[in-house]
Amino acid sequence: MSLRLLHPELADRVAAFVPAILQPTDVLLVDLVAPRFGEIRPDVLLALALAVRGPRAGQVGVDLLTVAHTLDDERPTQLGPETQPVWPSDRLLWQAQTLASTMVGPPEAQTPFVAQHLRTGQVLVMTRRMWQEQVLLAQQVLALAVPVPDALPPDVVEAGLAKLQLTGEAADAVRMALARRLTVVTGGPGTGKTFSIKRLLALLLEYDHGDRPIQIQLAAPTGKAAVRMAEAIQEQLEELPGVSEHTRDRLAQLVPRTLHKLLGMRPDGGARFHADHPLDVDVLVVDEASMVDLTLMRRVLDAVPPHARLILLGDRDQLASVEAGTVLADLIAGALEINTDASSPLRQSVARFSKSLRFAQAPTIGQLATLLQRGDKASELDALALLNGDAPLPDAETLPNRVQRIGSPDKGRPSVAQLNRLAAPYRQGYVAVLRQAMDAHGKYGIALQDPAFHLELLTAFASYRILAVHRLGPLGVSGLERAMAERVRTELGDDLPSQSGFWLGQPLLVTENAYDVALMNGDIGLVLPTAEGLQAVFAQTVAGTQRTRAVPLARLPQVMGALAMTVHKSQGSQFERVALVLADRDSPIQTRELVYTGITRASGRLDWLGTPERMAAALARRVQRASGLADLLR
């Protein structure tokens, strides 16, 4: 791509980086600012363009010593050797020249770029805006990590815990959340984070005798996560022990929203609620906090009024936000690893849950999750042995095939036999149910239009999912989706009804929020017959009861096939069975966190496709996100 720049040497230097790694705007911004500071060296300007790029790639800034090895973009692998970016050969010299530039300075300087020296010895180069975002968020977090002045008396708290039958980690987390303005609850899937917070809210509502009813808000980073949060809060409300009908009704009326809707985010980047116009809330609970990026979390804390409690729920071991920062992991690192003093305010604001109930029927998967959470070399080797079938199963495991490897790809491609095996749970599950109904009643039979039948199909489909690392290629979502769709359509038979490019039985994944038809990014449906013809049918939970709703195909927002999805897209979901497909190449995004996230989506069985060597490399690689927030929380 040809760029018209003030510095022709820079245009030549970045030619192979644009658009594979850098966007033209990254380079143009640096080129525009450089003359004011007298900087003309192409390699230094390249480094600063990479710092501008950082937030778009999930990084607060750039570590010049490691950037070439930590790119999480797929596009460079598709370039020919003659167009591959050429990195400076001496990275230490490159870093030294950049740090000495008049455009880069310490935090107290007025330079457009800031160099942050971390306790690990790393140096991050970032835009001043990203530095300020980190500083503001750190200040807000530390200001929140204080006791509430009007906490419930200890005897009232203990009586409430006894009524709600809370003990152990759950009781400790509720005590913390009742006593402090900031509470960070971290734990793996099924450890009871939402279970405990629902009881916390019940306790607050039970003892809410003030002149003004307590204002509770629930939020999540995505529409789908907000829906799942609503389902978790409403689940088994009638069985909540020791609370009044009024409290149950108040809990049932809580409607989680996306953080963007909560804050009233506008297209111009502004927000309705901020420090000068805070939210009308006494308790704000944010679920899936690992998916919240640096800037959005700063906006959330900005809008929390001075008296309110903020409760963050999330799994620090999951993949982080696709935007800049690793906020939840940084908060926990800042609390538990940097602030080692047990009496530090931030340390007293973090509750950890370690006992999961999700894997009761599949202890091998539960043991894998525990080993990957530990993160040490010995646990990594034990996890590999379990994944490869080389270790004895846990004592509680009754079925030997809960975790199985289904072979290695051949030169980056799955074999026909492997694709058939990946498709088998679909063919034996929802496809078999649909095919049997079509054989008995015809492709448009009245029985196929029954909402109860639709719900049966959606439930069957929701039991299994194929998860891939990348979007592209034979082992990515695009190739796997094509192969699975071909096998599903073959199983459903010839002359399959279709409309507007959609076919009967096709699974769909919504990829954008569409409030006009009440669909959220991440919603999954099936194309099925209705009285109005083929429509997209989705499951929804209303007052704890599952129902279906049909959306005309012409009114659908952006959608894609749902037979295969990326591990990133699956965050927050749960399936009885999962097939995890690894990339058959060295990929910087194939990390322990990604494998952990994929594995813990399964509650009953895990299959995985890939070589033992690729799995070993993935478990040895950690997510490398350039972030300095944890250091600022000291």
C-alpha positions as semicolon CSV with decimal commas, in nm:
position;residue;x (nm);y (nm);z (nm)
1;M;0,000;0,000;0,000
2;S;0,143;0,337;-0,105
3;L;0,141;0,607;0,163
4;R;0,201;0,975;0,096
5;L;0,403;1,077;0,402
6;L;0,611;1,375;0,511
7;H;0,897;1,129;0,564
8;P;0,955;0,924;0,245
9;E;1,203;0,701;0,431
10;L;0,925;0,605;0,672
11;A;0,697;0,511;0,381
12;D;0,963;0,271;0,254
13;R;1,029;0,132;0,604
14;V;0,667;0,048;0,684
15;A;0,563;-0,069;0,336
16;A;0,567;-0,436;0,437
17;F;0,392;-0,362;0,769
18;V;0,085;-0,199;0,608
19;P;-0,181;-0,335;0,616
20;A;-0,061;-0,671;0,749
21;I;0,023;-0,531;1,093
22;L;-0,016;-0,153;1,089
23;Q;-0,310;0,047;0,964
24;P;-0,236;0,358;0,755
25;T;-0,373;0,577;1,036
26;D;-0,109;0,440;1,276
27;V;0,167;0,561;1,046
28;L;0,000;0,885;0,938
29;L;-0,046;0,997;1,299
30;V;0,323;0,947;1,383
31;D;0,432;1,105;1,054
32;L;0,218;1,411;1,128
33;V;0,348;1,466;1,483
34;A;0,716;1,382;1,426
35;P;0,825;1,718;1,266
36;R;0,729;1,907;1,583
37;F;0,988;1,703;1,776
38;G;1,254;1,675;1,506
39;E;1,233;1,295;1,488
40;I;1,320;1,152;1,144
41;R;1,465;0,803;1,210
42;P;1,245;0,546;1,029
43;D;1,298;0,266;1,285
44;V;1,200;0,495;1,573
45;L;0,890;0,614;1,389
46;L;0,805;0,249;1,315
47;A;0,826;0,176;1,690
48;L;0,592;0,464;1,769
49;A;0,345;0,353;1,502
50;L;0,342;0,012;1,674
51;A;0,263;0,189;2,003
52;V;-0,030;0,364;1,835
53;R;-0,145;0,025;1,701
54;G;-0,124;-0,136;2,047
55;P;-0,478;-0,073;2,179
56;R;-0,632;-0,207;1,859
57;A;-0,442;-0,532;1,919
58;G;-0,536;-0,554;2,287
59;Q;-0,212;-0,397;2,409
60;V;-0,182;-0,085;2,620
61;G;0,152;-0,017;2,451
62;V;0,438;-0,204;2,292
63;D;0,740;-0,393;2,428
64;L;0,989;-0,353;2,144
65;L;1,199;-0,648;2,262
66;T;0,914;-0,895;2,217
67;V;0,665;-0,737;1,975
68;A;0,778;-0,942;1,675
69;H;0,697;-1,265;1,862
70;T;0,369;-1,164;2,023
71;L;0,163;-1,034;1,732
72;D;-0,186;-1,179;1,762
73;D;-0,291;-1,092;1,406
74;E;-0,348;-1,374;1,156
75;R;-0,279;-1,172;0,845
76;P;0,105;-1,178;0,841
77;T;0,099;-1,557;0,795
78;Q;-0,083;-1,513;0,465
79;L;0,190;-1,300;0,308
80;G;0,459;-1,428;0,076
81;P;0,823;-1,427;0,192
82;E;0,902;-1,126;-0,025
83;T;0,643;-0,912;0,155
84;Q;0,711;-1,025;0,512
85;P;0,786;-0,735;0,752
86;V;1,156;-0,692;0,833
87;W;1,218;-0,620;1,200
88;P;1,525;-0,436;1,333
89;S;1,799;-0,693;1,388
90;D;1,926;-0,542;1,714
91;R;1,616;-0,509;1,935
92;L;1,805;-0,365;2,232
93;L;1,947;-0,088;2,013
94;W;1,601;-0,030;1,865
95;Q;1,454;0,008;2,212
96;A;1,735;0,238;2,330
97;Q;1,699;0,465;2,027
98;T;1,323;0,485;2,076
99;L;1,349;0,563;2,448
100;A;1,600;0,838;2,369
101;S;1,367;1,000;2,115
102;T;1,237;1,349;2,187
103;M;0,886;1,205;2,126
104;V;0,917;0,964;2,420
105;G;0,956;1,059;2,783
106;P;0,880;0,963;3,142
107;P;0,523;1,000;3,276
108;E;0,587;1,350;3,410
109;A;0,710;1,482;3,073
110;Q;0,482;1,636;2,811
111;T;0,585;1,407;2,526
112;P;0,320;1,237;2,306
113;F;0,456;0,894;2,405
114;V;0,535;0,762;2,753
115;A;0,789;0,497;2,855
116;Q;0,670;0,293;3,155
117;H;0,937;0,085;3,329
118;L;0,779;-0,221;3,496
119;R;0,897;-0,414;3,799
120;T;0,969;-0,711;3,568
121;G;1,232;-0,511;3,379
122;Q;1,007;-0,462;3,077
123;V;0,969;-0,120;2,922
124;L;0,638;-0,032;2,758
125;V;0,610;0,249;2,506
126;M;0,256;0,383;2,483
127;T;0,062;0,689;2,380
128;R;0,009;0,945;2,653
129;R;-0,365;0,880;2,629
130;M;-0,321;0,512;2,719
131;W;-0,087;0,608;3,005
132;Q;-0,350;0,843;3,141
133;E;-0,621;0,575;3,110
134;Q;-0,407;0,342;3,324
135;V;-0,332;0,607;3,585
136;L;-0,696;0,717;3,616
137;L;-0,819;0,359;3,651
138;A;-0,555;0,276;3,912
139;Q;-0,650;0,585;4,114
140;Q;-1,020;0,495;4,093
141;V;-0,958;0,135;4,201
142;L;-0,748;0,235;4,501
143;A;-1,006;0,498;4,601
144;L;-1,279;0,231;4,594
145;A;-1,085;-0,027;4,796
146;V;-1,217;0,105;5,129
147;P;-1,479;-0,005;5,383
148;V;-1,835;0,120;5,346
149;P;-1,931;0,357;5,627
150;D;-2,281;0,213;5,677
151;A;-2,206;-0,160;5,677
152;L;-2,458;-0,397;5,832
153;P;-2,375;-0,498;6,192
154;P;-2,179;-0,828;6,217
155;D;-2,459;-1,007;6,404
156;V;-2,708;-0,914;6,128
157;V;-2,464;-1,036;5,861
158;E;-2,406;-1,370;6,035
159;A;-2,779;-1,421;6,089
160;G;-2,841;-1,349;5,721
161;L;-2,568;-1,591;5,612
162;A;-2,720;-1,861;5,828
163;K;-3,068;-1,802;5,682
164;L;-2,926;-1,818;5,328
165;Q;-2,725;-2,131;5,416
166;L;-2,396;-1,980;5,302
167;T;-2,066;-2,119;5,426
168;G;-1,701;-2,133;5,325
169;E;-1,577;-1,928;5,029
170;A;-1,926;-1,808;4,942
171;A;-1,988;-1,672;5,292
172;D;-1,646;-1,503;5,296
173;A;-1,717;-1,331;4,963
174;V;-2,054;-1,205;5,084
175;R;-1,900;-1,073;5,407
176;M;-1,641;-0,888;5,198
177;A;-1,898;-0,741;4,959
178;L;-2,114;-0,623;5,249
179;A;-1,820;-0,453;5,420
180;R;-1,631;-0,295;5,129
181;R;-1,703;-0,060;4,839
182;L;-1,501;-0,272;4,593
183;T;-1,519;-0,649;4,574
184;V;-1,349;-0,856;4,304
185;V;-1,476;-1,216;4,297
186;T;-1,262;-1,445;4,083
187;G;-1,295;-1,814;4,016
188;G;-1,335;-2,070;3,742
189;P;-1,666;-2,173;3,586
190;G;-1,914;-2,332;3,823
191;T;-1,745;-2,208;4,140
192;G;-2,055;-2,021;4,256
193;K;-1,971;-1,656;4,185
194;T;-2,320;-1,560;4,068
195;F;-2,479;-1,801;4,319
196;S;-2,312;-1,612;4,604
197;I;-2,379;-1,262;4,472
198;K;-2,748;-1,345;4,423
199;R;-2,762;-1,424;4,793
200;L;-2,571;-1,107;4,875
201;L;-2,833;-0,905;4,689
202;A;-3,109;-1,095;4,867
203;L;-2,953;-1,013;5,203
204;L;-2,923;-0,642;5,117
205;L;-3,286;-0,635;5,003
206;E;-3,405;-0,819;5,316
207;Y;-3,248;-0,555;5,543
208;D;-3,335;-0,258;5,322
209;H;-3,537;-0,044;5,561
210;G;-3,425;0,301;5,450
211;D;-3,643;0,585;5,325
212;R;-3,525;0,517;4,969
213;P;-3,525;0,162;4,830
214;I;-3,177;0,034;4,756
215;Q;-3,090;0,072;4,387
216;I;-2,924;-0,234;4,231
217;Q;-2,790;-0,250;3,876
218;L;-2,657;-0,557;3,694
219;A;-2,436;-0,531;3,387
220;A;-2,208;-0,730;3,158
221;P;-1,975;-0,641;2,870
222;T;-2,187;-0,806;2,597
223;G;-2,556;-0,855;2,530
224;K;-2,521;-1,232;2,545
225;A;-2,337;-1,215;2,877
226;A;-2,614;-0,991;3,013
227;V;-2,877;-1,248;2,909
228;R;-2,681;-1,529;3,077
229;M;-2,649;-1,317;3,390
230;A;-3,027;-1,265;3,396
231;E;-3,083;-1,639;3,364
232;A;-2,842;-1,711;3,650
233;I;-3,005;-1,452;3,878
234;Q;-3,358;-1,577;3,804
235;E;-3,269;-1,946;3,827
236;Q;-3,432;-2,123;4,125
237;L;-3,544;-1,800;4,290
238;E;-3,836;-1,985;4,447
239;E;-3,585;-2,207;4,630
240;L;-3,390;-1,917;4,780
241;P;-3,400;-1,997;5,152
242;G;-3,511;-1,761;5,426
243;V;-3,616;-1,460;5,216
244;S;-3,949;-1,288;5,168
245;E;-4,166;-1,297;4,857
246;H;-4,099;-0,924;4,820
247;T;-3,724;-0,988;4,798
248;R;-3,776;-1,263;4,538
249;D;-3,989;-1,025;4,334
250;R;-3,724;-0,753;4,353
251;L;-3,458;-0,999;4,236
252;A;-3,678;-1,122;3,951
253;Q;-3,725;-0,763;3,834
254;L;-3,350;-0,699;3,798
255;V;-3,266;-0,674;3,428
256;P;-2,894;-0,685;3,344
257;R;-2,781;-0,452;3,066
258;T;-2,468;-0,416;2,861
259;L;-2,216;-0,175;3,006
260;H;-2,259;0,046;2,701
261;K;-2,634;0,075;2,764
262;L;-2,579;0,121;3,137
263;L;-2,343;0,412;3,078
264;G;-2,549;0,558;2,793
265;M;-2,257;0,546;2,548
266;R;-2,303;0,771;2,246
267;P;-2,169;0,731;1,891
268;D;-1,929;1,022;1,947
269;G;-1,759;0,831;2,230
270;G;-1,921;1,029;2,511
271;A;-2,145;0,885;2,779
272;R;-2,458;1,000;2,960
273;F;-2,321;0,888;3,298
274;H;-1,979;0,993;3,427
275;A;-1,817;1,151;3,735
276;D;-2,021;1,470;3,709
277;H;-2,343;1,279;3,638
278;P;-2,307;0,944;3,818
279;L;-2,535;0,644;3,796
280;D;-2,833;0,623;4,029
281;V;-2,710;0,307;4,195
282;D;-2,618;0,175;4,538
283;V;-2,485;-0,164;4,424
284;L;-2,343;-0,229;4,077
285;V;-2,257;-0,589;3,983
286;V;-2,053;-0,647;3,665
287;D;-2,029;-1,005;3,537
288;E;-1,765;-1,145;3,297
289;A;-1,523;-0,874;3,409
290;S;-1,233;-1,045;3,229
291;M;-1,390;-0,925;2,903
292;V;-1,396;-0,556;3,007
293;D;-1,119;-0,347;2,853
294;L;-0,917;-0,071;3,017
295;T;-1,107;0,230;2,885
296;L;-1,452;0,082;2,945
297;M;-1,362;-0,019;3,302
298;R;-1,232;0,333;3,366
299;R;-1,566;0,472;3,243
300;V;-1,756;0,233;3,471
301;L;-1,561;0,339;3,781
302;D;-1,596;0,700;3,673
303;A;-1,976;0,666;3,683
304;V;-2,000;0,488;4,022
305;P;-2,126;0,737;4,283
306;P;-1,917;0,797;4,598
307;H;-2,140;0,590;4,829
308;A;-2,198;0,285;4,606
309;R;-2,058;-0,067;4,607
310;L;-1,897;-0,214;4,293
311;I;-1,875;-0,592;4,258
312;L;-1,674;-0,743;3,973
313;L;-1,718;-1,112;3,886
314;G;-1,486;-1,298;3,652
315;D;-1,230;-1,567;3,583
316;R;-0,875;-1,431;3,573
317;D;-0,753;-1,739;3,383
318;Q;-0,987;-1,684;3,087
319;L;-0,899;-1,489;2,777
320;A;-0,896;-1,113;2,825
321;S;-1,089;-0,846;2,638
322;V;-1,025;-0,810;2,266
323;E;-0,968;-0,440;2,337
324;A;-0,672;-0,291;2,523
325;G;-0,577;-0,419;2,866
326;T;-0,606;-0,717;3,098
327;V;-0,794;-0,535;3,370
328;L;-0,924;-0,823;3,581
329;A;-0,592;-1,008;3,578
330;D;-0,411;-0,682;3,660
331;L;-0,645;-0,609;3,951
332;I;-0,584;-0,952;4,099
333;A;-0,209;-0,936;4,035
334;G;-0,198;-0,593;4,194
335;A;-0,392;-0,719;4,496
336;L;-0,232;-1,058;4,554
337;E;0,111;-1,058;4,390
338;I;0,235;-0,699;4,422
339;N;0,056;-0,599;4,744
340;T;0,175;-0,897;4,948
341;D;0,077;-0,732;5,276
342;A;-0,240;-0,911;5,392
343;S;-0,369;-0,586;5,542
344;S;-0,347;-0,385;5,218
345;P;-0,688;-0,243;5,120
346;L;-0,678;-0,385;4,767
347;R;-0,584;-0,733;4,889
348;Q;-0,883;-0,723;5,125
349;S;-1,111;-0,654;4,828
350;V;-1,039;-0,978;4,634
351;A;-1,224;-1,304;4,698
352;R;-1,112;-1,625;4,526
353;F;-1,336;-1,924;4,459
354;S;-1,162;-2,257;4,402
355;K;-1,425;-2,533;4,426
356;S;-1,618;-2,594;4,103
357;L;-1,944;-2,788;4,081
358;R;-1,967;-2,769;3,701
359;F;-1,747;-3,074;3,646
360;A;-1,913;-3,310;3,894
361;Q;-1,991;-3,554;3,611
362;A;-1,652;-3,506;3,442
363;P;-1,379;-3,482;3,707
364;T;-1,107;-3,522;3,444
365;I;-1,209;-3,188;3,289
366;G;-1,227;-3,036;3,635
367;Q;-0,877;-3,162;3,714
368;L;-0,748;-3,019;3,386
369;A;-0,896;-2,680;3,475
370;T;-0,732;-2,689;3,818
371;L;-0,392;-2,784;3,675
372;L;-0,403;-2,504;3,418
373;Q;-0,504;-2,252;3,684
374;R;-0,194;-2,339;3,888
375;G;0,031;-2,248;3,599
376;D;0,352;-2,416;3,717
377;K;0,561;-2,651;3,500
378;A;0,471;-2,965;3,693
379;S;0,097;-2,893;3,661
380;E;0,145;-2,821;3,290
381;L;0,307;-3,163;3,239
382;D;0,030;-3,333;3,438
383;A;-0,232;-3,159;3,222
384;L;-0,057;-3,277;2,905
385;A;-0,054;-3,633;3,033
386;L;-0,429;-3,618;3,099
387;L;-0,500;-3,464;2,758
388;N;-0,288;-3,727;2,581
389;G;-0,441;-4,015;2,776
390;D;-0,109;-4,096;2,945
391;A;-0,220;-4,042;3,305
392;P;-0,458;-4,229;3,536
393;L;-0,805;-4,081;3,556
394;P;-0,933;-3,916;3,876
395;D;-1,085;-4,158;4,125
396;A;-1,432;-4,012;4,072
397;E;-1,421;-4,059;3,693
398;T;-1,653;-4,341;3,580
399;L;-1,626;-4,304;3,203
400;P;-1,285;-4,342;3,035
401;N;-1,365;-4,124;2,734
402;R;-1,446;-3,791;2,897
403;V;-1,128;-3,643;2,744
404;Q;-0,999;-3,779;2,412
405;R;-0,762;-3,670;2,141
406;I;-0,905;-3,743;1,797
407;G;-0,580;-3,737;1,608
408;S;-0,345;-3,498;1,433
409;P;-0,416;-3,298;1,118
410;D;-0,222;-3,382;0,803
411;K;-0,017;-3,084;0,679
412;G;-0,257;-2,834;0,832
413;R;-0,576;-3,007;0,718
414;P;-0,813;-3,239;0,904
415;S;-0,875;-3,576;0,742
416;V;-1,217;-3,686;0,618
417;A;-1,237;-3,929;0,911
418;Q;-1,158;-3,651;1,159
419;L;-1,420;-3,420;1,007
420;N;-1,676;-3,701;1,023
421;R;-1,591;-3,753;1,389
422;L;-1,627;-3,382;1,460
423;A;-1,967;-3,384;1,286
424;A;-2,093;-3,700;1,459
425;P;-2,237;-3,529;1,773
426;Y;-2,439;-3,294;1,549
427;R;-2,561;-3,578;1,328
428;Q;-2,651;-3,794;1,627
429;G;-2,800;-3,499;1,816
430;Y;-3,015;-3,218;1,681
431;V;-2,986;-3,335;1,317
432;A;-3,122;-3,681;1,401
433;V;-3,417;-3,527;1,585
434;L;-3,494;-3,295;1,292
435;R;-3,450;-3,569;1,030
436;Q;-3,682;-3,804;1,218
437;A;-3,951;-3,534;1,236
438;M;-3,916;-3,452;0,864
439;D;-3,942;-3,821;0,771
440;A;-4,257;-3,855;0,982
441;H;-4,433;-3,526;0,902
442;G;-4,271;-3,378;0,591
443;K;-4,036;-3,082;0,564
444;Y;-4,316;-2,831;0,640
445;G;-4,531;-3,056;0,858
446;I;-4,736;-2,885;1,126
447;A;-4,543;-3,077;1,393
448;L;-4,221;-2,906;1,280
449;Q;-4,379;-2,566;1,348
450;D;-4,453;-2,644;1,713
451;P;-4,259;-2,414;1,953
452;A;-4,208;-2,709;2,187
453;F;-4,034;-2,896;1,905
454;H;-3,826;-2,588;1,828
455;L;-3,714;-2,571;2,190
456;E;-3,624;-2,942;2,182
457;L;-3,405;-2,883;1,876
458;L;-3,239;-2,575;2,024
459;T;-3,165;-2,761;2,346
460;A;-3,016;-3,052;2,152
461;F;-2,801;-2,819;1,944
462;A;-2,680;-2,632;2,253
463;S;-2,526;-2,951;2,394
464;Y;-2,226;-2,954;2,159
465;R;-1,994;-2,707;1,990
466;I;-1,673;-2,710;1,785
467;L;-1,426;-2,444;1,902
468;A;-1,132;-2,329;1,690
469;V;-0,834;-2,105;1,758
470;H;-0,845;-1,900;1,437
471;R;-1,115;-1,772;1,207
472;L;-0,951;-1,869;0,878
473;G;-0,814;-2,184;0,715
474;P;-0,906;-2,556;0,711
475;L;-0,860;-2,578;1,089
476;G;-1,023;-2,241;1,151
477;V;-1,388;-2,148;1,184
478;S;-1,437;-2,086;0,811
479;G;-1,306;-2,427;0,700
480;L;-1,471;-2,622;0,980
481;E;-1,805;-2,446;0,933
482;R;-1,803;-2,531;0,563
483;A;-1,718;-2,896;0,628
484;M;-1,975;-2,935;0,907
485;A;-2,252;-2,764;0,707
486;E;-2,186;-2,999;0,415
487;R;-2,223;-3,304;0,640
488;V;-2,532;-3,170;0,819
489;R;-2,707;-3,091;0,491
490;T;-2,622;-3,434;0,352
491;E;-2,770;-3,595;0,663
492;L;-3,090;-3,389;0,633
493;G;-3,145;-3,512;0,276
494;D;-3,200;-3,374;-0,072
495;D;-3,427;-3,082;-0,166
496;L;-3,378;-2,912;0,168
497;P;-3,605;-2,604;0,186
498;S;-3,416;-2,274;0,170
499;Q;-3,496;-1,905;0,168
500;S;-3,281;-1,593;0,124
501;G;-2,967;-1,806;0,130
502;F;-3,062;-1,982;0,456
503;W;-3,153;-2,353;0,475
504;L;-3,377;-2,556;0,701
505;G;-3,187;-2,667;1,012
506;Q;-2,903;-2,416;0,967
507;P;-2,754;-2,291;1,296
508;L;-2,691;-1,916;1,312
509;L;-2,468;-1,705;1,535
510;V;-2,562;-1,337;1,572
511;T;-2,252;-1,116;1,545
512;E;-2,392;-0,774;1,637
513;N;-2,648;-0,632;1,876
514;A;-2,986;-0,561;1,714
515;Y;-3,217;-0,403;1,969
516;D;-3,503;-0,366;1,718
517;V;-3,545;-0,744;1,709
518;A;-3,407;-0,804;2,062
519;L;-3,107;-1,005;1,941
520;M;-2,765;-0,979;2,101
521;N;-2,416;-1,049;1,976
522;G;-2,358;-1,417;2,057
523;D;-2,722;-1,533;2,037
524;I;-2,760;-1,867;1,863
525;G;-3,066;-1,986;1,671
526;L;-3,184;-2,237;1,410
527;V;-3,360;-2,182;1,078
528;L;-3,688;-2,372;1,120
529;P;-4,040;-2,388;0,971
530;T;-4,307;-2,166;1,125
531;A;-4,660;-2,074;1,020
532;E;-4,502;-1,780;0,833
533;G;-4,246;-1,998;0,653
534;L;-3,878;-2,042;0,736
535;Q;-3,765;-1,817;1,020
536;A;-3,475;-1,796;1,262
537;V;-3,584;-1,937;1,597
538;F;-3,408;-1,846;1,921
539;A;-3,449;-1,964;2,280
540;Q;-3,515;-1,712;2,555
541;T;-3,575;-1,733;2,927
542;V;-3,874;-1,541;3,065
543;A;-3,930;-1,545;3,443
544;G;-3,720;-1,859;3,469
545;T;-3,909;-2,042;3,193
546;Q;-3,753;-2,125;2,855
547;R;-3,949;-2,025;2,548
548;T;-3,878;-1,964;2,180
549;R;-3,920;-1,665;1,955
550;A;-3,904;-1,648;1,575
551;V;-3,743;-1,367;1,376
552;P;-3,808;-1,321;1,002
553;L;-3,496;-1,399;0,802
554;A;-3,517;-1,059;0,631
555;R;-3,491;-0,883;0,970
556;L;-3,183;-1,067;1,094
557;P;-2,876;-0,858;1,176
558;Q;-2,529;-0,978;1,074
559;V;-2,506;-1,355;1,133
560;M;-2,267;-1,639;1,057
561;G;-2,284;-2,017;1,083
562;A;-2,275;-2,156;1,436
563;L;-2,150;-2,512;1,385
564;A;-1,797;-2,388;1,461
565;M;-1,692;-2,078;1,651
566;T;-1,374;-1,930;1,792
567;V;-1,279;-1,993;2,152
568;H;-1,301;-1,615;2,203
569;K;-1,667;-1,618;2,091
570;S;-1,747;-1,903;2,330
571;Q;-1,649;-1,714;2,646
572;G;-1,925;-1,733;2,906
573;S;-2,095;-2,026;2,731
574;Q;-2,132;-2,382;2,856
575;F;-2,183;-2,699;2,651
576;E;-2,216;-3,057;2,762
577;R;-1,961;-3,157;2,498
578;V;-1,687;-2,958;2,323
579;A;-1,444;-3,033;2,042
580;L;-1,136;-2,808;2,060
581;V;-0,943;-2,778;1,731
582;L;-0,587;-2,647;1,760
583;A;-0,401;-2,465;1,485
584;D;-0,134;-2,680;1,322
585;R;0,127;-2,404;1,328
586;D;0,307;-2,185;1,573
587;S;0,044;-1,930;1,667
588;P;0,093;-1,655;1,926
589;I;-0,274;-1,662;2,024
590;Q;-0,269;-2,039;2,091
591;T;-0,196;-2,001;2,461
592;R;-0,264;-2,167;2,794
593;E;-0,544;-1,916;2,856
594;L;-0,707;-2,006;2,524
595;V;-0,682;-2,380;2,592
596;Y;-0,817;-2,327;2,946
597;T;-1,111;-2,125;2,813
598;G;-1,191;-2,390;2,551
599;I;-1,163;-2,681;2,792
600;T;-1,380;-2,519;3,058
601;R;-1,665;-2,461;2,813
602;A;-1,731;-2,838;2,841
603;S;-1,919;-2,976;3,139
604;G;-1,930;-3,340;3,034
605;R;-1,688;-3,435;2,757
606;L;-1,390;-3,287;2,571
607;D;-1,252;-3,401;2,236
608;W;-0,954;-3,227;2,085
609;L;-0,784;-3,231;1,748
610;G;-0,415;-3,149;1,722
611;T;-0,067;-3,280;1,781
612;P;0,072;-3,334;2,132
613;E;0,356;-3,100;2,035
614;R;0,117;-2,815;1,949
615;M;-0,073;-2,869;2,273
616;A;0,252;-2,866;2,472
617;A;0,358;-2,543;2,303
618;A;0,018;-2,385;2,375
619;L;0,027;-2,473;2,745
620;A;0,380;-2,333;2,772
621;R;0,280;-2,002;2,615
622;R;0,103;-1,738;2,824
623;V;-0,094;-1,444;2,690
624;Q;0,154;-1,163;2,637
625;R;-0,043;-0,842;2,682
626;A;0,151;-0,520;2,725
627;S;-0,007;-0,366;3,034
628;G;0,129;-0,159;3,320
629;L;-0,185;-0,131;3,532
630;A;-0,080;-0,390;3,792
631;D;0,238;-0,191;3,870
632;L;0,030;0,124;3,925
633;L;-0,185;-0,054;4,187
634;R;0,099;-0,074;4,438
